[in-house]
Amino acid sequence: MIRNKKSLLIKGMLLALCAGSAHAQAEQSCELTSNNTDETKRYIQCLDQVIADLHRDQKMWINKLTMDLEKIKEDSGNSQLLPIFNRSVKNQERYLEDSCRWRYLQKMPNGTKAAIAYKQCEIEILKSHIQVLQRPLK
């Protein structure tokens, strides 16, 4: 009984964090208004911060789903869900890297444009993956 209450408390805290981080993420937008070096540097730093926030949100949702799938395993005995979910997370990471890498290479030899293309791609894929992770299991 105490374990279930702890689990519910942790899930509640996670959901509260999700709501807060989604709000912060919505407020964070990066704009490149000119091509001078300082502006480009600030833009890339902004993209880096958005990526860090999205990775944090993604990890939080992965942890929540892992806990939910462990609970389903305990309740139903279905031990297949969690390994497949973990494999899907690894495949998602590989997909992101490869999808953004070819965009990066396409912009070379301009390293700045290539880095920006990679980061923008990473942001789009992370946002999409987080939306998938947020879908209810039931």
DSSP file with accessible surface (Angstrom, degrees, kcal/mol):
  #  RESIDUE AA STRUCTURE BP1 BP2  ACC     N-H-->O    O-->H-N    N-H-->O    O-->H-N    TCO  KAPPA ALPHA  PHI   PSI    X-CA   Y-CA   Z-CA
    1    1 A M     >        0   0  162      0, 0.0     4,-1.9     0, 0.0     5,-0.1   0.000 360.0 360.0 360.0 -44.6    0.0    0.0    0.0
    2    2 A I  H  >  +     0   0  130      1,-0.2     4,-2.6     2,-0.2     5,-0.2   0.905 360.0  54.6 -64.7 -38.4    2.8    2.4    0.9
    3    3 A R  H  > S+     0   0  154      1,-0.2     4,-2.5     2,-0.2    -1,-0.2   0.917 107.7  49.4 -60.7 -42.6    4.6    1.5   -2.4
    4    4 A N  H  > S+     0   0   73      2,-0.2     4,-2.5     1,-0.2    -1,-0.2   0.889 110.5  50.0 -65.4 -39.0    1.5    2.4   -4.4
    5    5 A K  H  X S+     0   0  134     -4,-1.9     4,-2.4     2,-0.2    -2,-0.2   0.909 111.6  48.6 -66.1 -40.6    1.1    5.7   -2.6
    6    6 A K  H  X S+     0   0  139     -4,-2.6     4,-2.7     2,-0.2    -2,-0.2   0.921 111.3  50.3 -62.2 -43.5    4.8    6.5   -3.3
    7    7 A S  H  X S+     0   0   32     -4,-2.5     4,-2.6     1,-0.2    -2,-0.2   0.919 111.4  47.6 -61.8 -43.9    4.4    5.6   -6.9
    8    8 A L  H  X S+     0   0  121     -4,-2.5     4,-2.4     2,-0.2    -1,-0.2   0.900 111.8  50.8 -64.7 -39.6    1.3    7.8   -7.2
    9    9 A L  H  X S+     0   0  113     -4,-2.4     4,-2.4     2,-0.2    -2,-0.2   0.936 111.2  47.6 -63.6 -44.6    3.1   10.7   -5.5
   10   10 A I  H  X S+     0   0   78     -4,-2.7     4,-2.5     1,-0.2    -2,-0.2   0.929 112.3  49.3 -62.8 -44.4    6.1   10.3   -7.9
   11   11 A K  H  X S+     0   0   39     -4,-2.6     4,-2.6     1,-0.2    -1,-0.2   0.906 110.2  51.5 -62.4 -39.8    3.8   10.2  -10.9
   12   12 A G  H  X S+     0   0   42     -4,-2.4     4,-2.1     1,-0.2    -1,-0.2   0.911 110.3  48.2 -62.4 -42.3    2.0   13.3   -9.7
   13   13 A M  H  X S+     0   0  113     -4,-2.4     4,-2.4     2,-0.2    -2,-0.2   0.906 110.8  51.8 -65.1 -40.1    5.2   15.1   -9.3
   14   14 A L  H  X S+     0   0   27     -4,-2.5     4,-2.5     1,-0.2    -2,-0.2   0.922 109.5  49.1 -61.9 -43.7    6.3   14.0  -12.8
   15   15 A L  H  X S+     0   0   85     -4,-2.6     4,-2.3     2,-0.2    -1,-0.2   0.893 109.8  51.7 -65.2 -37.2    3.1   15.3  -14.3
   16   16 A A  H  X S+     0   0   65     -4,-2.1     4,-2.2     1,-0.2    -1,-0.2   0.922 110.9  48.1 -63.9 -41.9    3.5   18.6  -12.6
   17   17 A L  H  X S+     0   0  108     -4,-2.4     4,-3.0     1,-0.2     5,-0.3   0.891 109.3  54.4 -63.2 -39.0    7.0   18.9  -13.9
   18   18 A C  H  X S+     0   0    8     -4,-2.5     4,-2.5     2,-0.2     5,-0.2   0.929 108.5  47.8 -60.1 -46.0    5.8   18.0  -17.4
   19   19 A A  H  X S+     0   0   68     -4,-2.3     4,-1.8     1,-0.2    -1,-0.2   0.925 114.7  46.4 -63.3 -42.2    3.2   20.7  -17.3
   20   20 A G  H  X S+     0   0   44     -4,-2.2     4,-2.2     1,-0.2    -2,-0.2   0.909 114.3  46.2 -66.9 -42.1    5.7   23.3  -16.1
   21   21 A S  H  X S+     0   0   10     -4,-3.0     4,-2.8     2,-0.2    -1,-0.2   0.871 109.4  54.2 -71.8 -34.9    8.4   22.3  -18.6
   22   22 A A  H  X S+     0   0   42     -4,-2.5     4,-2.0    -5,-0.3    -1,-0.2   0.909 109.8  48.8 -63.9 -37.4    6.0   22.2  -21.5
   23   23 A H  H  X S+     0   0  118     -4,-1.8     4,-1.4    -5,-0.2    -2,-0.2   0.934 113.1  46.2 -66.6 -44.3    5.0   25.8  -20.6
   24   24 A A  H  X S+     0   0   44     -4,-2.2     4,-1.3     1,-0.2    -2,-0.2   0.901 111.6  52.6 -63.9 -39.6    8.7   26.9  -20.4
   25   25 A Q  H  < S+     0   0   40     -4,-2.8     3,-0.3     1,-0.2    -1,-0.2   0.887 105.8  53.7 -63.9 -39.2    9.4   25.1  -23.7
   26   26 A A  H  < S+     0   0   83     -4,-2.0    -1,-0.2     1,-0.2    -2,-0.2   0.837 108.5  50.5 -65.2 -31.7    6.5   26.9  -25.4
   27   27 A E  H  < S+     0   0  128     -4,-1.4     2,-0.7    -3,-0.2    -1,-0.2   0.762  92.1  87.9 -77.1 -26.3    8.0   30.3  -24.3
   28   28 A Q     <  +     0   0   70     -4,-1.3     2,-0.4    -3,-0.3    -1,-0.0  -0.641  52.0 156.5 -79.8 110.1   11.5   29.5  -25.6
   29   29 A S        -     0   0   86     -2,-0.7     2,-0.4     2,-0.0    18,-0.0  -1.000  27.6-148.3-135.2 140.3   11.8   30.5  -29.2
   30   30 A a        -     0   0   28     -2,-0.4     2,-0.4    16,-0.0    13,-0.1  -0.874  13.5-173.6-108.9 137.9   15.0   31.3  -31.0
   31   31 A E        -     0   0  139     -2,-0.4     2,-0.7     0, 0.0    15,-0.1  -0.997  17.6-153.0-133.4 137.9   15.3   33.8  -33.8
   32   32 A L        +     0   0   60     -2,-0.4     3,-0.1     1,-0.1     8,-0.1  -0.922  21.0 169.7-106.8 107.8   18.2   34.7  -36.0
   33   33 A T        +     0   0  105     -2,-0.7     2,-0.3     1,-0.1    -1,-0.1   0.672  63.7  12.0 -96.4 -18.7   17.7   38.3  -37.1
   34   34 A S        -     0   0   44      2,-0.1    -1,-0.1     3,-0.0     0, 0.0  -0.945  67.8-120.2-149.6 170.9   21.1   39.0  -38.7
   35   35 A N        +     0   0  146     -2,-0.3     2,-0.1     4,-0.1    -3,-0.0   0.205  65.3 126.6-101.1  14.9   24.1   37.1  -39.9
   36   36 A N  S  > S-     0   0   84      1,-0.1     4,-2.5     4,-0.0     5,-0.2  -0.371  71.2-112.2 -73.4 159.2   26.7   38.8  -37.7
   37   37 A T  H  > S+     0   0  116      1,-0.2     4,-2.5     2,-0.2     5,-0.2   0.884 113.0  48.9 -61.0 -44.2   28.9   36.6  -35.6
   38   38 A D  H  > S+     0   0  104      2,-0.2     4,-2.4     1,-0.2    -1,-0.2   0.913 112.8  47.6 -65.0 -42.2   27.5   37.6  -32.2
   39   39 A E  H  > S+     0   0   32      2,-0.2     4,-2.4     1,-0.2    -2,-0.2   0.915 112.6  49.1 -65.1 -42.4   23.9   37.1  -33.3
   40   40 A T  H  X S+     0   0   15     -4,-2.5     4,-2.6     2,-0.2     5,-0.2   0.914 110.3  51.6 -63.7 -41.1   24.7   33.7  -34.8
   41   41 A K  H  X S+     0   0  124     -4,-2.5     4,-2.4    -5,-0.2    -2,-0.2   0.933 110.8  47.3 -62.1 -45.6   26.4   32.7  -31.6
   42   42 A R  H  X S+     0   0  134     -4,-2.4     4,-2.4     2,-0.2    -1,-0.2   0.895 111.3  52.4 -62.2 -39.9   23.5   33.7  -29.4
   43   43 A Y  H  X S+     0   0   23     -4,-2.4     4,-2.6     2,-0.2    -2,-0.2   0.937 110.0  47.0 -62.7 -45.9   21.1   31.9  -31.8
   44   44 A I  H  X S+     0   0   35     -4,-2.6     4,-2.5     1,-0.2    -2,-0.2   0.909 112.0  51.0 -64.7 -39.3   23.1   28.6  -31.6
   45   45 A Q  H  X S+     0   0  103     -4,-2.4     4,-2.0     2,-0.2    -1,-0.2   0.901 109.4  51.0 -64.3 -38.2   23.3   28.9  -27.8
   46   46 A a  H  X S+     0   0   28     -4,-2.4     4,-2.4     2,-0.2    -2,-0.2   0.928 109.6  49.6 -63.7 -45.0   19.5   29.4  -27.8
   47   47 A L  H  X S+     0   0    7     -4,-2.6     4,-2.7     1,-0.2    -2,-0.2   0.911 108.9  53.5 -60.1 -40.6   19.0   26.3  -29.9
   48   48 A D  H  X S+     0   0   68     -4,-2.5     4,-2.4     1,-0.2    -1,-0.2   0.888 108.6  49.2 -60.7 -40.0   21.3   24.4  -27.5
   49   49 A Q  H  X S+     0   0   96     -4,-2.0     4,-2.5     2,-0.2    -1,-0.2   0.910 110.4  49.9 -68.0 -41.2   19.2   25.4  -24.6
   50   50 A V  H  X S+     0   0   12     -4,-2.4     4,-2.7     2,-0.2    -2,-0.2   0.932 111.4  49.7 -61.3 -43.5   16.0   24.4  -26.4
   51   51 A I  H  X S+     0   0   13     -4,-2.7     4,-2.8     1,-0.2    -2,-0.2   0.924 110.0  50.3 -62.2 -43.9   17.6   21.0  -27.1
   52   52 A A  H  X S+     0   0   49     -4,-2.4     4,-2.1     1,-0.2    -1,-0.2   0.921 111.9  48.1 -61.4 -42.6   18.7   20.6  -23.5
   53   53 A D  H  X S+     0   0   19     -4,-2.5     4,-2.5     2,-0.2    -2,-0.2   0.909 112.4  48.5 -63.4 -42.8   15.1   21.3  -22.3
   54   54 A L  H  X S+     0   0    0     -4,-2.7     4,-3.0     2,-0.2    -2,-0.2   0.900 109.7  51.7 -66.5 -39.4   13.6   18.9  -24.8
   55   55 A H  H  X S+     0   0   75     -4,-2.8     4,-2.7     2,-0.2    -1,-0.2   0.905 110.1  50.2 -62.3 -40.3   16.1   16.2  -23.8
   56   56 A R  H  X S+     0   0  128     -4,-2.1     4,-2.3    -5,-0.2    -2,-0.2   0.940 112.9  45.7 -63.1 -45.8   15.1   16.7  -20.2
   57   57 A D  H  X S+     0   0    3     -4,-2.5     4,-2.4     2,-0.2    -2,-0.2   0.920 112.6  51.0 -63.1 -42.8   11.4   16.5  -21.1
   58   58 A Q  H  X S+     0   0   15     -4,-3.0     4,-2.5     1,-0.2    -2,-0.2   0.934 110.4  48.6 -60.8 -46.1   12.0   13.4  -23.2
   59   59 A K  H  X S+     0   0  119     -4,-2.7     4,-2.7     1,-0.2    -1,-0.2   0.898 109.6  53.3 -61.7 -40.1   13.9   11.7  -20.4
   60   60 A M  H  X S+     0   0   18     -4,-2.3     4,-2.3     1,-0.2    -1,-0.2   0.934 111.2  45.1 -62.1 -44.8   11.1   12.5  -18.0
   61   61 A W  H  X S+     0   0   24     -4,-2.4     4,-2.7     2,-0.2    -2,-0.2   0.882 111.7  52.5 -68.3 -36.8    8.4   11.0  -20.3
   62   62 A I  H  X S+     0   0   15     -4,-2.5     4,-2.6    -5,-0.2    -2,-0.2   0.936 110.4  48.5 -63.0 -43.2   10.6    7.9  -20.9
   63   63 A N  H  X S+     0   0   70     -4,-2.7     4,-2.4     2,-0.2    -2,-0.2   0.913 111.5  49.8 -62.9 -41.3   11.0    7.5  -17.1
   64   64 A K  H  X S+     0   0   35     -4,-2.3     4,-2.6     1,-0.2    -2,-0.2   0.941 112.6  46.1 -63.3 -46.7    7.2    7.8  -16.6
   65   65 A L  H  X S+     0   0   14     -4,-2.7     4,-2.9     2,-0.2     5,-0.2   0.886 109.7  55.0 -65.2 -36.8    6.4    5.3  -19.3
   66   66 A T  H  X S+     0   0   27     -4,-2.6     4,-2.3     2,-0.2    -1,-0.2   0.939 110.2  46.1 -60.4 -44.9    9.1    2.9  -17.9
   67   67 A M  H  X S+     0   0   50     -4,-2.4     4,-2.2     2,-0.2    -2,-0.2   0.918 112.9  50.0 -63.3 -42.7    7.4    3.1  -14.5
   68   68 A D  H  X S+     0   0   19     -4,-2.6     4,-2.3     1,-0.2    -2,-0.2   0.909 111.7  47.8 -62.5 -41.5    4.0    2.6  -16.1
   69   69 A L  H  X S+     0   0   16     -4,-2.9     4,-2.3     2,-0.2    -1,-0.2   0.855 109.3  53.2 -70.7 -33.0    5.2   -0.4  -18.1
   70   70 A E  H  X S+     0   0   85     -4,-2.3     4,-2.3    -5,-0.2    -1,-0.2   0.897 109.2  50.1 -65.4 -38.4    6.8   -1.9  -15.0
   71   71 A K  H  X S+     0   0   63     -4,-2.2     4,-2.6     2,-0.2    -2,-0.2   0.922 109.8  49.8 -64.9 -42.8    3.4   -1.5  -13.2
   72   72 A I  H  X>S+     0   0   45     -4,-2.3     4,-3.2     1,-0.2     5,-0.5   0.915 109.4  52.7 -61.9 -39.8    1.6   -3.2  -16.1
   73   73 A K  H  X5S+     0   0  100     -4,-2.3     4,-2.1     1,-0.2    -2,-0.2   0.923 111.0  46.4 -61.9 -44.4    4.2   -6.0  -15.9
   74   74 A E  H  <5S+     0   0  105     -4,-2.3    -2,-0.2     1,-0.2    -1,-0.2   0.908 118.7  41.7 -63.0 -41.9    3.5   -6.5  -12.2
   75   75 A D  H  <5S+     0   0  109     -4,-2.6    -2,-0.2    -5,-0.1    -1,-0.2   0.887 131.8  19.4 -75.1 -41.0   -0.2   -6.4  -12.7
   76   76 A S  H  <5S-     0   0   77     -4,-3.2    -3,-0.2    -5,-0.2    -2,-0.2   0.613  91.8-124.8-108.1 -18.4   -0.6   -8.5  -15.8
   77   77 A G     << +     0   0   56     -4,-2.1     2,-1.0    -5,-0.5    -4,-0.2   0.495  58.7 146.8  83.3   2.3    2.7  -10.5  -16.0
   78   78 A N        +     0   0   61     -6,-0.5     3,-0.3     1,-0.2     4,-0.3  -0.617  17.3 171.7 -76.6 103.7    3.3   -9.2  -19.5
   79   79 A S        +     0   0   68     -2,-1.0    -1,-0.2     1,-0.2    -6,-0.1   0.380  60.1  77.4 -95.6   4.3    7.1   -8.9  -19.6
   80   80 A Q  S  > S+     0   0  134      1,-0.1     4,-1.4     2,-0.1     5,-0.2   0.748  79.2  69.0 -85.4 -24.3    7.4   -8.1  -23.4
   81   81 A L  H  > S+     0   0   63     -3,-0.3     4,-2.6     1,-0.2     5,-0.2   0.927  95.0  49.9 -65.6 -49.6    6.4   -4.4  -23.2
   82   82 A L  H  > S+     0   0   25     -4,-0.3     4,-2.9     1,-0.2     5,-0.2   0.923 109.9  48.3 -63.9 -45.4    9.4   -2.9  -21.4
   83   83 A P  H  > S+     0   0   78      0, 0.0     4,-2.2     0, 0.0    -1,-0.2   0.912 114.4  47.4 -62.1 -36.6   12.1   -4.5  -23.6
   84   84 A I  H  X S+     0   0   85     -4,-1.4     4,-2.4     2,-0.2    -2,-0.2   0.916 111.9  50.1 -69.4 -40.5   10.4   -3.4  -26.8
   85   85 A F  H  X S+     0   0   27     -4,-2.6     4,-2.0     2,-0.2    -1,-0.2   0.943 110.6  49.7 -60.9 -46.6    9.8    0.1  -25.4
   86   86 A N  H  X S+     0   0   68     -4,-2.9     4,-2.0     1,-0.2    -1,-0.2   0.893 110.3  50.7 -60.8 -39.3   13.5    0.3  -24.5
   87   87 A R  H  X S+     0   0  147     -4,-2.2     4,-2.7    -5,-0.2    -1,-0.2   0.905 107.5  53.7 -64.2 -39.2   14.5   -0.8  -28.0
   88   88 A S  H  X S+     0   0   53     -4,-2.4     4,-2.1     1,-0.2    -2,-0.2   0.882 106.5  52.2 -64.8 -35.3   12.2    1.8  -29.5
   89   89 A V  H  X S+     0   0   14     -4,-2.0     4,-2.0     2,-0.2    -1,-0.2   0.934 110.8  47.1 -65.6 -44.4   13.9    4.5  -27.5
   90   90 A K  H  X S+     0   0  131     -4,-2.0     4,-2.0     1,-0.2    -2,-0.2   0.914 112.4  49.8 -63.4 -41.4   17.3    3.4  -28.7
   91   91 A N  H  X S+     0   0   69     -4,-2.7     4,-2.6     1,-0.2    -1,-0.2   0.868 107.5  54.7 -65.0 -35.1   16.1    3.2  -32.3
   92   92 A Q  H  X S+     0   0   41     -4,-2.1     4,-2.6     2,-0.2    -1,-0.2   0.912 107.0  50.6 -64.0 -41.2   14.6    6.8  -31.9
   93   93 A E  H  X S+     0   0  111     -4,-2.0     4,-2.3     2,-0.2    -2,-0.2   0.917 112.0  46.8 -62.6 -42.7   18.0    8.1  -30.8
   94   94 A R  H  X S+     0   0  139     -4,-2.0     4,-2.6     2,-0.2     5,-0.3   0.902 111.4  51.9 -65.6 -41.3   19.7    6.4  -33.9
   95   95 A Y  H  X S+     0   0  133     -4,-2.6     4,-2.9     2,-0.2     5,-0.3   0.930 109.9  49.0 -60.9 -46.0   16.9    7.8  -36.2
   96   96 A L  H  X S+     0   0   15     -4,-2.6     4,-2.3     1,-0.2     5,-0.3   0.949 112.4  47.8 -59.8 -48.7   17.5   11.3  -34.8
   97   97 A E  H  X S+     0   0   87     -4,-2.3     4,-2.1     1,-0.2    -2,-0.2   0.933 116.6  41.7 -60.8 -47.0   21.2   11.2  -35.3
   98   98 A D  H  X S+     0   0   80     -4,-2.6     4,-1.7     1,-0.2    -1,-0.2   0.905 113.8  52.0 -70.0 -39.5   21.1    9.8  -38.8
   99   99 A S  H  X S+     0   0   14     -4,-2.9     4,-0.7    -5,-0.3    -1,-0.2   0.881 117.0  38.9 -64.1 -38.6   18.2   12.1  -39.9
  100  100 A b  H  X S+     0   0    0     -4,-2.3     4,-2.1    -5,-0.3    -1,-0.2   0.796 107.7  63.9 -83.5 -27.0   20.0   15.2  -38.7
  101  101 A R  H  X S+     0   0  105     -4,-2.1     4,-2.9    -5,-0.3     5,-0.2   0.912 101.1  49.6 -64.3 -42.5   23.5   14.1  -39.8
  102  102 A W  H  X S+     0   0  143     -4,-1.7     4,-1.9     1,-0.2    -1,-0.2   0.877 110.5  51.5 -68.4 -29.6   22.6   14.0  -43.5
  103  103 A R  H  X S+     0   0   96     -4,-0.7     4,-1.0    -5,-0.2    -1,-0.2   0.893 110.6  49.4 -69.0 -38.4   21.1   17.5  -43.2
  104  104 A Y  H >X S+     0   0   81     -4,-2.1     3,-0.8     1,-0.2     4,-0.6   0.951 111.6  47.5 -61.1 -50.3   24.3   18.6  -41.5
  105  105 A L  H >< S+     0   0  105     -4,-2.9     3,-0.8     1,-0.3    -2,-0.2   0.838 104.8  60.7 -64.1 -31.3   26.5   17.1  -44.3
  106  106 A Q  H 3< S+     0   0  124     -4,-1.9    -1,-0.3     1,-0.2    -2,-0.2   0.832 105.8  47.9 -66.6 -27.8   24.3   18.7  -47.0
  107  107 A K  H X< S+     0   0   91     -4,-1.0     3,-1.3    -3,-0.8     7,-0.3   0.527  95.4 143.9 -90.7  -7.3   25.2   22.2  -45.6
  108  108 A M  T <<  +     0   0   81     -3,-0.8     3,-0.0    -4,-0.6    -3,-0.0  -0.392  46.2  40.6 -68.7 148.6   28.9   21.5  -45.4
  109  109 A P  T 3  S+     0   0  126      0, 0.0     2,-1.3     0, 0.0    -1,-0.3  -0.973 103.8  77.6 -90.3   4.8   31.5   23.1  -45.8
  110  110 A N    <>  -     0   0   70     -3,-1.3     4,-2.4     1,-0.2     5,-0.2  -0.608  64.8-170.7 -77.2  99.2   29.7   26.0  -44.1
  111  111 A G  H  > S+     0   0   34     -2,-1.3     4,-2.6     1,-0.2    -1,-0.2   0.835  79.5  52.9 -62.4 -35.9   30.1   24.7  -40.5
  112  112 A T  H  > S+     0   0   70      2,-0.2     4,-2.4     1,-0.2    -1,-0.2   0.956 112.4  43.1 -67.4 -48.9   27.8   27.4  -39.0
  113  113 A K  H  > S+     0   0  126      1,-0.2     4,-2.5     2,-0.2    -2,-0.2   0.881 114.5  52.2 -63.4 -36.9   24.9   26.6  -41.4
  114  114 A A  H  X S+     0   0    0     -4,-2.4     4,-2.3    -7,-0.3    -2,-0.2   0.928 109.9  47.8 -65.1 -44.5   25.5   22.9  -40.9
  115  115 A A  H  X S+     0   0   27     -4,-2.6     4,-2.5     2,-0.2    -2,-0.2   0.914 112.6  49.1 -63.3 -41.9   25.4   23.2  -37.1
  116  116 A I  H  X S+     0   0   19     -4,-2.4     4,-2.7     1,-0.2     5,-0.2   0.928 110.5  50.7 -64.2 -43.4   22.2   25.2  -37.3
  117  117 A A  H  X S+     0   0   14     -4,-2.5     4,-2.2     1,-0.2    -2,-0.2   0.917 111.5  48.4 -60.5 -42.9   20.6   22.7  -39.7
  118  118 A Y  H  X S+     0   0   57     -4,-2.3     4,-2.7     2,-0.2    -2,-0.2   0.943 113.0  46.9 -62.8 -47.0   21.5   19.8  -37.3
  119  119 A K  H  X S+     0   0   41     -4,-2.5     4,-2.4     1,-0.2    -2,-0.2   0.904 111.8  49.9 -65.9 -40.0   20.1   21.6  -34.3
  120  120 A Q  H  X S+     0   0   85     -4,-2.7     4,-2.2     2,-0.2    -1,-0.2   0.911 112.1  48.9 -64.6 -40.7   16.9   22.6  -35.9
  121  121 A b  H  X S+     0   0   13     -4,-2.2     4,-2.5    -5,-0.2     5,-0.2   0.931 110.0  51.4 -62.2 -45.4   16.4   19.0  -37.1
  122  122 A E  H  X S+     0   0   26     -4,-2.7     4,-2.6     1,-0.2     5,-0.2   0.908 108.9  51.3 -60.7 -41.1   17.1   17.7  -33.6
  123  123 A I  H  X S+     0   0   12     -4,-2.4     4,-2.5     1,-0.2     5,-0.2   0.936 110.4  48.5 -61.7 -47.2   14.5   20.1  -32.2
  124  124 A E  H  X S+     0   0  124     -4,-2.2     4,-2.1     1,-0.2    -2,-0.2   0.928 114.3  44.9 -60.8 -45.5   11.8   19.0  -34.6
  125  125 A I  H  X S+     0   0   19     -4,-2.5     4,-2.6     2,-0.2    -1,-0.2   0.908 112.9  50.8 -69.2 -39.7   12.4   15.3  -34.0
  126  126 A L  H  X S+     0   0    0     -4,-2.6     4,-2.6    -5,-0.2     5,-0.2   0.926 110.1  50.0 -63.5 -42.9   12.6   15.7  -30.2
  127  127 A K  H  X S+     0   0   85     -4,-2.5     4,-2.0    -5,-0.2    -1,-0.2   0.926 112.3  47.9 -59.8 -44.6    9.3   17.6  -30.2
  128  128 A S  H  X S+     0   0   64     -4,-2.1     4,-1.8    -5,-0.2    -2,-0.2   0.916 111.7  49.1 -62.5 -44.2    7.6   14.9  -32.3
  129  129 A H  H  X S+     0   0   15     -4,-2.6     4,-2.6     1,-0.2    -1,-0.2   0.902 108.6  53.4 -65.2 -39.8    9.0   12.1  -30.1
  130  130 A I  H  X S+     0   0    6     -4,-2.6     4,-1.9     1,-0.2    -1,-0.2   0.912 106.0  53.8 -62.6 -39.7    7.8   13.9  -26.9
  131  131 A Q  H  X S+     0   0  128     -4,-2.0     4,-0.6     1,-0.2    -1,-0.2   0.913 110.0  47.5 -60.6 -40.9    4.3   14.1  -28.4
  132  132 A V  H >< S+     0   0   66     -4,-1.8     3,-1.1     1,-0.2    -2,-0.2   0.924 110.9  51.1 -64.9 -44.2    4.3   10.4  -29.1
  133  133 A L  H 3< S+     0   0    8     -4,-2.6    -1,-0.2     1,-0.2    -2,-0.2   0.803 103.6  60.3 -64.4 -28.8    5.6    9.7  -25.5
  134  134 A Q  H 3< S+     0   0   78     -4,-1.9    -1,-0.2    -5,-0.2    -2,-0.2   0.648  77.1 110.5 -76.6 -14.2    2.8   11.8  -24.0
  135  135 A R  S << S-     0   0  165     -3,-1.1    -3,-0.0    -4,-0.6    -4,-0.0  -0.388  78.8-108.2 -63.0 135.4    0.0    9.7  -25.5
  136  136 A P        -     0   0  113      0, 0.0    -1,-0.1     0, 0.0    -2,-0.1  -0.284  15.0-136.1 -64.1 149.5   -1.8    7.8  -22.8
  137  137 A L              0   0   85     -3,-0.1    -2,-0.1   -72,-0.0    -3,-0.0   0.742 360.0 360.0 -75.3 -26.9   -1.3    4.0  -22.6
  138  138 A K              0   0  221      0, 0.0     0, 0.0     0, 0.0     0, 0.0  -0.654 360.0 360.0-106.5 360.0   -4.9    3.2  -22.1
